Structures are given as structure tokens and as C-alpha cells.
Amino acid sequence: MKELQLRIKNELLKRRSGMELVQVAILIAIAVTLGLIFKTQITSFVNGVFKNLNGSKF
């Protein structure tokens, strides 16, 4: 009985870690896709921020 419980517990833990990996992969894919779609806007925003930082007396 204990062996069966351990086997079930180990199987459930494997499934959870696999799901977490899939979730992370999906989030990375979404981030890359958004980065590619809004590449020019992101680049101009970052350049503007650094230009303002360089121009200020920070």
C-alpha cells in the first residue's frame, strides 16, 4: 500500500513539473512574440529614456 502511494505521489510530482515547464515555455513565447511585434516602439522608447537620462543631471 505504501509503495503504491509513493508511486502515485511521484507520478503527480512529475506531471506538475512538466506543466510548469510548459507554462514557462508559453510565457517566453508570448514575450518573444510581443517583442517582435512591438520592436520599433520598444526601441524608440528605450532610446528616448536613455537620451533623457544622458541629458539630465542625474
C-alpha distance matrix in Angstrom:
0.0 3.8 5.4 5.2 6.4 8.8 10.0 10.7 12.4 14.4 15.5 16.7 18.6 20.2 21.4 22.9 24.8 26.1 27.4 29.0 30.8 32.0 33.3 35.2 36.6 37.9 39.4 41.2 42.5 43.8 45.5 47.1 48.3 49.9 51.4 53.0 54.3 55.8 56.8 60.5 59.9 57.5 60.0 62.9 61.0 60.0 63.5 65.0 62.9 63.8 67.4 67.5 65.9 68.4 71.3 70.4 71.0 67.4
3.8 0.0 3.8 5.4 5.0 6.2 8.6 9.9 10.4 12.2 14.2 15.3 16.5 18.4 20.1 21.2 22.7 24.4 25.9 27.1 28.9 30.5 31.7 33.2 34.9 36.4 37.7 39.3 40.9 42.3 43.7 45.3 46.8 48.2 49.6 51.3 52.7 54.1 55.0 58.6 58.0 55.4 57.8 60.8 58.8 57.6 61.1 62.7 60.4 61.1 64.8 64.9 63.1 65.6 68.5 67.6 68.1 64.4
5.4 3.8 0.0 3.8 5.4 5.1 6.1 8.6 9.8 10.5 12.3 14.3 15.4 16.6 18.5 20.1 21.3 22.7 24.5 26.0 27.3 28.9 30.5 31.9 33.3 34.9 36.5 37.9 39.3 41.0 42.4 43.8 45.3 47.0 48.2 49.8 51.3 52.8 53.6 57.3 56.9 54.4 56.6 59.7 58.0 56.7 60.1 61.8 59.7 60.3 64.0 64.3 62.5 64.9 67.9 67.1 67.8 64.1
5.2 5.4 3.8 0.0 3.8 5.4 5.1 6.2 8.5 9.9 10.6 12.3 14.3 15.4 16.7 18.5 20.3 21.3 22.7 24.6 26.1 27.3 28.8 30.6 31.9 33.2 35.0 36.6 37.7 39.3 41.0 42.4 43.6 45.3 46.9 48.3 49.6 51.3 52.2 55.9 55.5 53.1 55.5 58.5 56.8 55.8 59.2 60.9 58.9 59.7 63.4 63.6 62.1 64.5 67.4 66.7 67.5 63.9
6.4 5.0 5.4 3.8 0.0 3.8 5.4 5.1 6.1 8.6 9.9 10.6 12.3 14.3 15.5 16.6 18.6 20.1 21.2 22.8 24.6 26.0 27.1 28.9 30.5 31.8 33.2 35.0 36.4 37.7 39.2 40.9 42.2 43.6 45.2 46.9 48.1 49.5 50.6 54.2 53.6 51.2 53.6 56.6 54.7 53.6 57.2 58.7 56.5 57.4 61.1 61.2 59.6 62.1 65.0 64.1 64.9 61.2
8.8 6.2 5.1 5.4 3.8 0.0 3.8 5.5 5.0 6.1 8.5 9.9 10.6 12.3 14.3 15.4 16.7 18.4 20.1 21.3 22.8 24.6 25.9 27.2 28.9 30.5 31.8 33.3 34.9 36.4 37.7 39.3 40.8 42.3 43.6 45.3 46.8 48.2 49.0 52.7 52.2 49.5 51.8 54.9 53.0 51.8 55.2 56.9 54.7 55.4 59.1 59.3 57.6 60.0 63.0 62.2 62.8 59.2
10.0 8.6 6.1 5.1 5.4 3.8 0.0 3.8 5.5 5.2 6.2 8.7 10.0 10.7 12.5 14.4 15.7 16.7 18.6 20.3 21.4 22.9 24.6 26.1 27.3 28.9 30.7 32.0 33.3 35.0 36.6 37.9 39.3 41.0 42.4 43.8 45.3 46.9 47.7 51.5 51.2 48.7 50.9 54.0 52.4 51.3 54.6 56.4 54.5 55.2 58.8 59.2 57.6 59.9 62.9 62.4 63.2 59.6
10.7 9.9 8.6 6.2 5.1 5.5 3.8 0.0 3.8 5.5 5.1 6.2 8.7 9.9 10.7 12.5 14.5 15.5 16.7 18.6 20.3 21.3 22.7 24.7 26.0 27.2 28.9 30.6 31.8 33.2 35.0 36.5 37.6 39.2 40.9 42.3 43.6 45.2 46.2 49.9 49.4 47.1 49.6 52.6 50.9 49.9 53.4 55.0 53.1 54.0 57.6 57.9 56.4 58.9 61.8 61.1 62.1 58.5
12.4 10.4 9.8 8.5 6.1 5.0 5.5 3.8 0.0 3.8 5.5 5.2 6.3 8.7 10.0 10.8 12.6 14.4 15.5 16.8 18.7 20.2 21.2 22.9 24.7 26.0 27.3 29.0 30.5 31.8 33.3 35.0 36.4 37.8 39.2 41.0 42.3 43.6 44.6 48.3 47.7 45.2 47.6 50.5 48.7 47.6 51.1 52.7 50.5 51.4 55.1 55.2 53.7 56.2 59.0 58.3 59.1 55.5
14.4 12.2 10.5 9.9 8.6 6.1 5.2 5.5 3.8 0.0 3.8 5.5 5.1 6.3 8.7 10.0 10.8 12.4 14.4 15.6 16.8 18.7 20.2 21.4 22.9 24.6 26.1 27.3 28.9 30.6 31.9 33.3 34.9 36.5 37.7 39.4 40.9 42.4 43.1 46.8 46.4 43.8 46.1 49.2 47.5 46.2 49.6 51.4 49.4 50.0 53.7 54.1 52.5 54.8 57.8 57.2 58.0 54.4
15.5 14.2 12.3 10.6 9.9 8.5 6.2 5.1 5.5 3.8 0.0 3.8 5.4 5.1 6.3 8.8 10.2 10.7 12.5 14.5 15.6 16.8 18.6 20.3 21.4 22.8 24.7 26.1 27.2 28.9 30.7 31.9 33.2 35.0 36.4 37.8 39.2 40.9 41.8 45.5 45.2 42.9 45.2 48.3 46.8 45.7 49.1 50.9 49.1 49.9 53.5 54.0 52.6 54.9 57.9 57.4 58.5 55.0
16.7 15.3 14.3 12.3 10.6 9.9 8.7 6.2 5.2 5.5 3.8 0.0 3.8 5.4 5.1 6.3 8.8 9.9 10.6 12.5 14.4 15.5 16.6 18.6 20.1 21.2 22.7 24.6 25.8 27.1 28.8 30.5 31.6 33.1 34.8 36.4 37.6 39.1 40.2 43.8 43.3 41.0 43.5 46.4 44.7 43.8 47.3 48.9 47.0 48.0 51.6 51.8 50.5 53.0 55.8 55.3 56.4 52.9
18.6 16.5 15.4 14.3 12.3 10.6 10.0 8.7 6.3 5.1 5.4 3.8 0.0 3.8 5.4 5.2 6.3 8.6 9.9 10.7 12.5 14.4 15.4 16.7 18.6 20.1 21.3 22.8 24.5 25.9 27.2 28.9 30.4 31.8 33.1 34.9 36.3 37.6 38.5 42.1 41.6 39.1 41.4 44.4 42.6 41.5 45.0 46.6 44.6 45.5 49.1 49.4 47.9 50.3 53.2 52.6 53.6 50.0
20.2 18.4 16.6 15.4 14.3 12.3 10.7 9.9 8.7 6.3 5.1 5.4 3.8 0.0 3.8 5.5 5.3 6.2 8.7 10.1 10.8 12.5 14.4 15.6 16.7 18.6 20.3 21.4 22.8 24.6 26.0 27.3 28.8 30.6 31.8 33.2 34.9 36.4 37.1 40.8 40.6 38.1 40.3 43.5 42.0 40.8 44.2 46.1 44.3 45.0 48.5 49.1 47.7 50.0 52.9 52.6 53.7 50.2
21.4 20.1 18.5 16.7 15.5 14.3 12.5 10.7 10.0 8.7 6.3 5.1 5.4 3.8 0.0 3.8 5.5 5.1 6.2 8.7 9.9 10.6 12.4 14.4 15.4 16.6 18.5 20.1 21.1 22.7 24.5 25.9 27.0 28.7 30.3 31.7 33.0 34.7 35.7 39.4 39.1 36.8 39.2 42.3 40.8 40.0 43.4 45.1 43.5 44.5 47.9 48.4 47.3 49.7 52.5 52.2 53.5 50.1
22.9 21.2 20.1 18.5 16.6 15.4 14.4 12.5 10.8 10.0 8.8 6.3 5.2 5.5 3.8 0.0 3.8 5.3 5.1 6.2 8.7 9.9 10.5 12.4 14.2 15.3 16.5 18.4 19.9 21.1 22.6 24.4 25.7 27.0 28.6 30.4 31.6 32.9 34.0 37.6 37.0 34.7 37.2 40.1 38.4 37.5 41.0 42.6 40.8 41.8 45.3 45.6 44.4 46.9 49.7 49.2 50.5 47.0
24.8 22.7 21.3 20.3 18.6 16.7 15.7 14.5 12.6 10.8 10.2 8.8 6.3 5.3 5.5 3.8 0.0 3.8 5.4 5.0 6.3 8.7 9.8 10.6 12.4 14.3 15.4 16.6 18.4 20.1 21.2 22.6 24.4 25.9 27.0 28.7 30.3 31.6 32.3 36.0 35.6 33.1 35.3 38.4 36.8 35.6 39.0 40.8 39.0 39.8 43.3 43.8 42.5 44.8 47.7 47.3 48.5 45.0
26.1 24.4 22.7 21.3 20.1 18.4 16.7 15.5 14.4 12.4 10.7 9.9 8.6 6.2 5.1 5.3 3.8 0.0 3.8 5.4 5.1 6.4 8.7 10.0 10.7 12.5 14.4 15.5 16.6 18.6 20.2 21.2 22.6 24.5 25.8 27.1 28.7 30.4 31.1 34.9 34.8 32.4 34.7 37.8 36.5 35.5 38.8 40.8 39.2 40.1 43.5 44.2 43.1 45.3 48.2 48.1 49.5 46.2
27.4 25.9 24.5 22.7 21.2 20.1 18.6 16.7 15.5 14.4 12.5 10.6 9.9 8.7 6.2 5.1 5.4 3.8 0.0 3.8 5.4 5.0 6.2 8.7 9.8 10.5 12.4 14.3 15.3 16.5 18.4 20.0 21.0 22.6 24.3 25.8 26.9 28.5 29.7 33.3 32.9 30.8 33.3 36.3 34.8 34.1 37.6 39.2 37.7 38.9 42.2 42.7 41.8 44.3 46.9 46.8 48.3 45.0
29.0 27.1 26.0 24.6 22.8 21.3 20.3 18.6 16.8 15.6 14.5 12.5 10.7 10.1 8.7 6.2 5.0 5.4 3.8 0.0 3.8 5.4 5.0 6.2 8.6 9.8 10.6 12.3 14.2 15.3 16.5 18.4 19.9 21.1 22.5 24.4 25.7 26.9 27.9 31.5 31.0 28.5 31.0 33.9 32.3 31.4 34.9 36.5 34.8 35.8 39.3 39.7 38.6 41.1 43.8 43.5 44.9 41.6
30.8 28.9 27.3 26.1 24.6 22.8 21.4 20.3 18.7 16.8 15.6 14.4 12.5 10.8 9.9 8.7 6.3 5.1 5.4 3.8 0.0 3.8 5.4 5.2 6.2 8.6 10.0 10.6 12.3 14.3 15.4 16.5 18.3 20.1 21.0 22.6 24.3 25.8 26.3 30.1 30.0 27.5 29.6 32.8 31.5 30.5 33.7 35.7 34.2 35.0 38.4 39.2 38.1 40.3 43.2 43.1 44.6 41.4
32.0 30.5 28.9 27.3 26.0 24.6 22.9 21.3 20.2 18.7 16.8 15.5 14.4 12.5 10.6 9.9 8.7 6.4 5.0 5.4 3.8 0.0 3.8 5.5 5.1 6.2 8.7 9.9 10.5 12.3 14.3 15.3 16.4 18.4 19.9 21.1 22.5 24.3 25.2 28.9 28.8 26.7 29.1 32.2 31.1 30.4 33.7 35.5 34.3 35.4 38.6 39.4 38.7 40.9 43.6 43.8 45.5 42.4
33.3 31.7 30.5 28.8 27.1 25.9 24.6 22.7 21.2 20.2 18.6 16.6 15.4 14.4 12.4 10.5 9.8 8.7 6.2 5.0 5.4 3.8 0.0 3.8 5.4 5.1 6.2 8.7 9.9 10.6 12.4 14.3 15.3 16.6 18.3 20.1 21.1 22.5 23.7 27.3 26.8 24.7 27.3 30.2 28.7 28.2 31.7 33.2 31.9 33.2 36.4 37.0 36.3 38.7 41.3 41.2 43.0 39.8
35.2 33.2 31.9 30.6 28.9 27.2 26.1 24.7 22.9 21.4 20.3 18.6 16.7 15.6 14.4 12.4 10.6 10.0 8.7 6.2 5.2 5.5 3.8 0.0 3.8 5.4 5.1 6.2 8.6 9.9 10.5 12.3 14.2 15.4 16.4 18.4 20.0 21.0 21.8 25.4 25.0 22.6 24.9 28.0 26.5 25.6 29.0 30.8 29.3 30.3 33.7 34.4 33.5 35.8 38.5 38.5 40.2 37.0
36.6 34.9 33.3 31.9 30.5 28.9 27.3 26.0 24.7 22.9 21.4 20.1 18.6 16.7 15.4 14.2 12.4 10.7 9.8 8.6 6.2 5.1 5.4 3.8 0.0 3.8 5.5 5.1 6.1 8.6 9.9 10.6 12.2 14.3 15.2 16.5 18.3 20.0 20.5 24.3 24.4 22.2 24.3 27.5 26.6 25.8 28.9 31.0 29.9 30.8 34.0 35.0 34.3 36.4 39.1 39.5 41.4 38.4
37.9 36.4 34.9 33.2 31.8 30.5 28.9 27.2 26.0 24.6 22.8 21.2 20.1 18.6 16.6 15.3 14.3 12.5 10.5 9.8 8.6 6.2 5.1 5.4 3.8 0.0 3.8 5.5 5.1 6.2 8.6 9.9 10.5 12.3 14.1 15.3 16.4 18.2 19.4 23.1 22.9 21.1 23.6 26.6 25.6 25.3 28.5 30.3 29.4 30.7 33.7 34.6 34.2 36.5 39.0 39.3 41.4 38.5
39.4 37.7 36.5 35.0 33.2 31.8 30.7 28.9 27.3 26.1 24.7 22.7 21.3 20.3 18.5 16.5 15.4 14.4 12.4 10.6 10.0 8.7 6.2 5.1 5.5 3.8 0.0 3.8 5.4 5.1 6.2 8.7 9.8 10.6 12.2 14.3 15.3 16.4 17.6 21.2 20.6 18.5 21.2 24.0 22.6 22.2 25.6 27.2 26.1 27.5 30.6 31.2 30.8 33.2 35.7 35.8 37.9 34.9
41.2 39.3 37.9 36.6 35.0 33.3 32.0 30.6 29.0 27.3 26.1 24.6 22.8 21.4 20.1 18.4 16.6 15.5 14.3 12.3 10.6 9.9 8.7 6.2 5.1 5.5 3.8 0.0 3.8 5.4 5.1 6.1 8.5 9.9 10.4 12.3 14.2 15.3 15.7 19.5 19.4 17.1 19.2 22.4 21.4 20.6 23.8 25.8 24.8 25.8 28.9 30.0 29.4 31.5 34.2 34.6 36.6 33.8
42.5 40.9 39.3 37.7 36.4 34.9 33.3 31.8 30.5 28.9 27.2 25.8 24.5 22.8 21.1 19.9 18.4 16.6 15.3 14.2 12.3 10.5 9.9 8.6 6.1 5.1 5.4 3.8 0.0 3.8 5.5 5.2 6.1 8.6 9.8 10.6 12.2 14.2 14.9 18.6 19.0 17.2 19.4 22.5 22.0 21.6 24.6 26.6 26.1 27.2 30.0 31.3 31.2 33.1 35.6 36.3 38.6 36.0
43.8 42.3 41.0 39.3 37.7 36.4 35.0 33.2 31.8 30.6 28.9 27.1 25.9 24.6 22.7 21.1 20.1 18.6 16.5 15.3 14.3 12.3 10.6 9.9 8.6 6.2 5.1 5.4 3.8 0.0 3.8 5.5 5.1 6.1 8.5 9.9 10.5 12.1 13.6 17.2 16.8 15.4 18.1 20.8 20.0 20.1 23.3 24.8 24.4 25.9 28.6 29.6 29.7 31.9 34.1 34.7 37.1 34.6
45.5 43.7 42.4 41.0 39.2 37.7 36.6 35.0 33.3 31.9 30.7 28.8 27.2 26.0 24.5 22.6 21.2 20.2 18.4 16.5 15.4 14.3 12.4 10.5 9.9 8.6 6.2 5.1 5.5 3.8 0.0 3.8 5.5 5.2 6.1 8.6 9.9 10.5 11.4 15.0 14.6 12.5 15.1 18.0 17.0 16.7 19.9 21.6 21.0 22.4 25.2 26.2 26.1 28.3 30.6 31.2 33.5 30.9
47.1 45.3 43.8 42.4 40.9 39.3 37.9 36.5 35.0 33.3 31.9 30.5 28.9 27.3 25.9 24.4 22.6 21.2 20.0 18.4 16.5 15.3 14.3 12.3 10.6 9.9 8.7 6.1 5.2 5.5 3.8 0.0 3.8 5.5 5.0 6.2 8.6 10.0 10.0 13.8 14.3 12.4 14.3 17.5 17.3 16.9 19.6 21.8 21.6 22.5 25.2 26.7 26.7 28.5 30.9 31.9 34.3 31.9
48.3 46.8 45.3 43.6 42.2 40.8 39.3 37.6 36.4 34.9 33.2 31.6 30.4 28.8 27.0 25.7 24.4 22.6 21.0 19.9 18.3 16.4 15.3 14.2 12.2 10.5 9.8 8.5 6.1 5.1 5.5 3.8 0.0 3.8 5.3 5.1 6.2 8.6 9.7 13.2 13.7 12.8 15.0 17.8 17.8 18.1 20.7 22.6 22.8 24.2 26.5 27.9 28.4 30.2 32.3 33.4 36.1 33.9
49.9 48.2 47.0 45.3 43.6 42.3 41.0 39.2 37.8 36.5 35.0 33.1 31.8 30.6 28.7 27.0 25.9 24.5 22.6 21.1 20.1 18.4 16.6 15.4 14.3 12.3 10.6 9.9 8.6 6.1 5.2 5.5 3.8 0.0 3.8 5.4 5.0 6.0 8.0 11.2 10.9 10.0 12.8 15.2 14.7 15.5 18.3 19.7 19.9 21.7 23.9 25.0 25.6 27.7 29.6 30.5 33.3 31.2
51.4 49.6 48.2 46.9 45.2 43.6 42.4 40.9 39.2 37.7 36.4 34.8 33.1 31.8 30.3 28.6 27.0 25.8 24.3 22.5 21.0 19.9 18.3 16.4 15.2 14.1 12.2 10.4 9.8 8.5 6.1 5.0 5.3 3.8 0.0 3.8 5.5 5.4 5.4 9.1 9.4 7.7 9.8 12.8 12.7 12.8 15.4 17.4 17.6 18.9 21.1 22.6 23.1 24.9 27.0 28.1 30.9 28.8
53.0 51.3 49.8 48.3 46.9 45.3 43.8 42.3 41.0 39.4 37.8 36.4 34.9 33.2 31.7 30.4 28.7 27.1 25.8 24.4 22.6 21.1 20.1 18.4 16.5 15.3 14.3 12.3 10.6 9.9 8.6 6.2 5.1 5.4 3.8 0.0 3.8 5.6 5.1 8.6 10.1 9.5 10.9 13.7 14.6 14.9 16.8 19.0 19.9 20.9 22.8 24.7 25.5 26.8 28.8 30.4 33.3 31.5
54.3 52.7 51.3 49.6 48.1 46.8 45.3 43.6 42.3 40.9 39.2 37.6 36.3 34.9 33.0 31.6 30.3 28.7 26.9 25.7 24.3 22.5 21.1 20.0 18.3 16.4 15.3 14.2 12.2 10.5 9.9 8.6 6.2 5.0 5.5 3.8 0.0 3.8 5.7 8.2 9.0 9.6 11.6 13.6 14.3 15.6 17.5 19.0 20.1 21.8 23.3 24.8 26.1 27.7 29.3 30.7 33.9 32.2
55.8 54.1 52.8 51.3 49.5 48.2 46.9 45.2 43.6 42.4 40.9 39.1 37.6 36.4 34.7 32.9 31.6 30.4 28.5 26.9 25.8 24.3 22.5 21.0 20.0 18.2 16.4 15.3 14.2 12.1 10.5 10.0 8.6 6.0 5.4 5.6 3.8 0.0 3.8 5.7 5.4 6.0 8.5 10.1 10.6 12.2 14.2 15.4 16.5 18.4 19.8 21.2 22.5 24.3 25.7 27.1 30.2 28.7
56.8 55.0 53.6 52.2 50.6 49.0 47.7 46.2 44.6 43.1 41.8 40.2 38.5 37.1 35.7 34.0 32.3 31.1 29.7 27.9 26.3 25.2 23.7 21.8 20.5 19.4 17.6 15.7 14.9 13.6 11.4 10.0 9.7 8.0 5.4 5.1 5.7 3.8 0.0 3.8 5.6 5.2 6.0 8.6 9.9 10.6 12.1 14.1 15.4 16.6 18.0 20.0 21.1 22.4 24.1 25.8 28.9 27.4
60.5 58.6 57.3 55.9 54.2 52.7 51.5 49.9 48.3 46.8 45.5 43.8 42.1 40.8 39.4 37.6 36.0 34.9 33.3 31.5 30.1 28.9 27.3 25.4 24.3 23.1 21.2 19.5 18.6 17.2 15.0 13.8 13.2 11.2 9.1 8.6 8.2 5.7 3.8 0.0 3.8 5.5 5.1 6.1 8.5 10.0 10.5 12.1 14.2 15.5 16.2 18.2 19.9 20.9 22.2 24.2 27.5 26.5
59.9 58.0 56.9 55.5 53.6 52.2 51.2 49.4 47.7 46.4 45.2 43.3 41.6 40.6 39.1 37.0 35.6 34.8 32.9 31.0 30.0 28.8 26.8 25.0 24.4 22.9 20.6 19.4 19.0 16.8 14.6 14.3 13.7 10.9 9.4 10.1 9.0 5.4 5.6 3.8 0.0 3.8 5.5 5.3 6.1 8.6 9.9 10.5 12.3 14.4 15.2 16.5 18.3 19.9 20.9 22.5 25.9 24.7
57.5 55.4 54.4 53.1 51.2 49.5 48.7 47.1 45.2 43.8 42.9 41.0 39.1 38.1 36.8 34.7 33.1 32.4 30.8 28.5 27.5 26.7 24.7 22.6 22.2 21.1 18.5 17.1 17.2 15.4 12.5 12.4 12.8 10.0 7.7 9.5 9.6 6.0 5.2 5.5 3.8 0.0 3.8 5.5 5.1 6.1 8.5 9.8 10.6 12.4 14.1 15.4 16.5 18.3 19.9 21.2 24.3 22.7
60.0 57.8 56.6 55.5 53.6 51.8 50.9 49.6 47.6 46.1 45.2 43.5 41.4 40.3 39.2 37.2 35.3 34.7 33.3 31.0 29.6 29.1 27.3 24.9 24.3 23.6 21.2 19.2 19.4 18.1 15.1 14.3 15.0 12.8 9.8 10.9 11.6 8.5 6.0 5.1 5.5 3.8 0.0 3.8 5.4 5.2 6.1 8.5 9.9 10.7 12.0 14.2 15.4 16.4 18.1 20.0 23.1 21.8
62.9 60.8 59.7 58.5 56.6 54.9 54.0 52.6 50.5 49.2 48.3 46.4 44.4 43.5 42.3 40.1 38.4 37.8 36.3 33.9 32.8 32.2 30.2 28.0 27.5 26.6 24.0 22.4 22.5 20.8 18.0 17.5 17.8 15.2 12.8 13.7 13.6 10.1 8.6 6.1 5.3 5.5 3.8 0.0 3.8 5.5 5.1 6.0 8.6 10.0 10.2 12.1 14.1 15.2 16.1 18.2 21.6 20.8
61.0 58.8 58.0 56.8 54.7 53.0 52.4 50.9 48.7 47.5 46.8 44.7 42.6 42.0 40.8 38.4 36.8 36.5 34.8 32.3 31.5 31.1 28.7 26.5 26.6 25.6 22.6 21.4 22.0 20.0 17.0 17.3 17.8 14.7 12.7 14.6 14.3 10.6 9.9 8.5 6.1 5.1 5.4 3.8 0.0 3.8 5.5 5.1 6.2 8.7 9.8 10.6 12.3 14.3 15.3 16.6 19.9 18.7
60.0 57.6 56.7 55.8 53.6 51.8 51.3 49.9 47.6 46.2 45.7 43.8 41.5 40.8 40.0 37.5 35.6 35.5 34.1 31.4 30.5 30.4 28.2 25.6 25.8 25.3 22.2 20.6 21.6 20.1 16.7 16.9 18.1 15.5 12.8 14.9 15.6 12.2 10.6 10.0 8.6 6.1 5.2 5.5 3.8 0.0 3.8 5.4 5.1 6.2 8.5 9.9 10.6 12.3 14.2 15.5 18.4 16.8
63.5 61.1 60.1 59.2 57.2 55.2 54.6 53.4 51.1 49.6 49.1 47.3 45.0 44.2 43.4 41.0 39.0 38.8 37.6 34.9 33.7 33.7 31.7 29.0 28.9 28.5 25.6 23.8 24.6 23.3 19.9 19.6 20.7 18.3 15.4 16.8 17.5 14.2 12.1 10.5 9.9 8.5 6.1 5.1 5.5 3.8 0.0 3.8 5.5 5.2 6.0 8.6 9.8 10.5 12.1 14.2 17.3 16.5
65.0 62.7 61.8 60.9 58.7 56.9 56.4 55.0 52.7 51.4 50.9 48.9 46.6 46.1 45.1 42.6 40.8 40.8 39.2 36.5 35.7 35.5 33.2 30.8 31.0 30.3 27.2 25.8 26.6 24.8 21.6 21.8 22.6 19.7 17.4 19.0 19.0 15.4 14.1 12.1 10.5 9.8 8.5 6.0 5.1 5.4 3.8 0.0 3.8 5.5 5.0 6.1 8.5 9.8 10.4 12.2 15.7 15.2
62.9 60.4 59.7 58.9 56.5 54.7 54.5 53.1 50.5 49.4 49.1 47.0 44.6 44.3 43.5 40.8 39.0 39.2 37.7 34.8 34.2 34.3 31.9 29.3 29.9 29.4 26.1 24.8 26.1 24.4 21.0 21.6 22.8 19.9 17.6 19.9 20.1 16.5 15.4 14.2 12.3 10.6 9.9 8.6 6.2 5.1 5.5 3.8 0.0 3.8 5.4 5.2 6.2 8.6 9.9 10.7 13.8 12.5
63.8 61.1 60.3 59.7 57.4 55.4 55.2 54.0 51.4 50.0 49.9 48.0 45.5 45.0 44.5 41.8 39.8 40.1 38.9 35.8 35.0 35.4 33.2 30.3 30.8 30.7 27.5 25.8 27.2 25.9 22.4 22.5 24.2 21.7 18.9 20.9 21.8 18.4 16.6 15.5 14.4 12.4 10.7 10.0 8.7 6.2 5.2 5.5 3.8 0.0 3.8 5.4 4.9 6.0 8.5 9.9 12.6 11.3
67.4 64.8 64.0 63.4 61.1 59.1 58.8 57.6 55.1 53.7 53.5 51.6 49.1 48.5 47.9 45.3 43.3 43.5 42.2 39.3 38.4 38.6 36.4 33.7 34.0 33.7 30.6 28.9 30.0 28.6 25.2 25.2 26.5 23.9 21.1 22.8 23.3 19.8 18.0 16.2 15.2 14.1 12.0 10.2 9.8 8.5 6.0 5.0 5.4 3.8 0.0 3.8 5.5 5.2 6.1 8.6 11.9 11.8
67.5 64.9 64.3 63.6 61.2 59.3 59.2 57.9 55.2 54.1 54.0 51.8 49.4 49.1 48.4 45.6 43.8 44.2 42.7 39.7 39.2 39.4 37.0 34.4 35.0 34.6 31.2 30.0 31.3 29.6 26.2 26.7 27.9 25.0 22.6 24.7 24.8 21.2 20.0 18.2 16.5 15.4 14.2 12.1 10.6 9.9 8.6 6.1 5.2 5.4 3.8 0.0 3.8 5.5 5.0 6.1 9.7 9.6
65.9 63.1 62.5 62.1 59.6 57.6 57.6 56.4 53.7 52.5 52.6 50.5 47.9 47.7 47.3 44.4 42.5 43.1 41.8 38.6 38.1 38.7 36.3 33.5 34.3 34.2 30.8 29.4 31.2 29.7 26.1 26.7 28.4 25.6 23.1 25.5 26.1 22.5 21.1 19.9 18.3 16.5 15.4 14.1 12.3 10.6 9.8 8.5 6.2 4.9 5.5 3.8 0.0 3.8 5.5 5.3 7.8 6.7
68.4 65.6 64.9 64.5 62.1 60.0 59.9 58.9 56.2 54.8 54.9 53.0 50.3 50.0 49.7 46.9 44.8 45.3 44.3 41.1 40.3 40.9 38.7 35.8 36.4 36.5 33.2 31.5 33.1 31.9 28.3 28.5 30.2 27.7 24.9 26.8 27.7 24.3 22.4 20.9 19.9 18.3 16.4 15.2 14.3 12.3 10.5 9.8 8.6 6.0 5.2 5.5 3.8 0.0 3.8 5.6 7.7 7.8
71.3 68.5 67.9 67.4 65.0 63.0 62.9 61.8 59.0 57.8 57.9 55.8 53.2 52.9 52.5 49.7 47.7 48.2 46.9 43.8 43.2 43.6 41.3 38.5 39.1 39.0 35.7 34.2 35.6 34.1 30.6 30.9 32.3 29.6 27.0 28.8 29.3 25.7 24.1 22.2 20.9 19.9 18.1 16.1 15.3 14.2 12.1 10.4 9.9 8.5 6.1 5.0 5.5 3.8 0.0 3.8 6.8 8.4
70.4 67.6 67.1 66.7 64.1 62.2 62.4 61.1 58.3 57.2 57.4 55.3 52.6 52.6 52.2 49.2 47.3 48.1 46.8 43.5 43.1 43.8 41.2 38.5 39.5 39.3 35.8 34.6 36.3 34.7 31.2 31.9 33.4 30.5 28.1 30.4 30.7 27.1 25.8 24.2 22.5 21.2 20.0 18.2 16.6 15.5 14.2 12.2 10.7 9.9 8.6 6.1 5.3 5.6 3.8 0.0 3.8 5.4
71.0 68.1 67.8 67.5 64.9 62.8 63.2 62.1 59.1 58.0 58.5 56.4 53.6 53.7 53.5 50.5 48.5 49.5 48.3 44.9 44.6 45.5 43.0 40.2 41.4 41.4 37.9 36.6 38.6 37.1 33.5 34.3 36.1 33.3 30.9 33.3 33.9 30.2 28.9 27.5 25.9 24.3 23.1 21.6 19.9 18.4 17.3 15.7 13.8 12.6 11.9 9.7 7.8 7.7 6.8 3.8 0.0 3.8
67.4 64.4 64.1 63.9 61.2 59.2 59.6 58.5 55.5 54.4 55.0 52.9 50.0 50.2 50.1 47.0 45.0 46.2 45.0 41.6 41.4 42.4 39.8 37.0 38.4 38.5 34.9 33.8 36.0 34.6 30.9 31.9 33.9 31.2 28.8 31.5 32.2 28.7 27.4 26.5 24.7 22.7 21.8 20.8 18.7 16.8 16.5 15.2 12.5 11.3 11.8 9.6 6.7 7.8 8.4 5.4 3.8 0.0
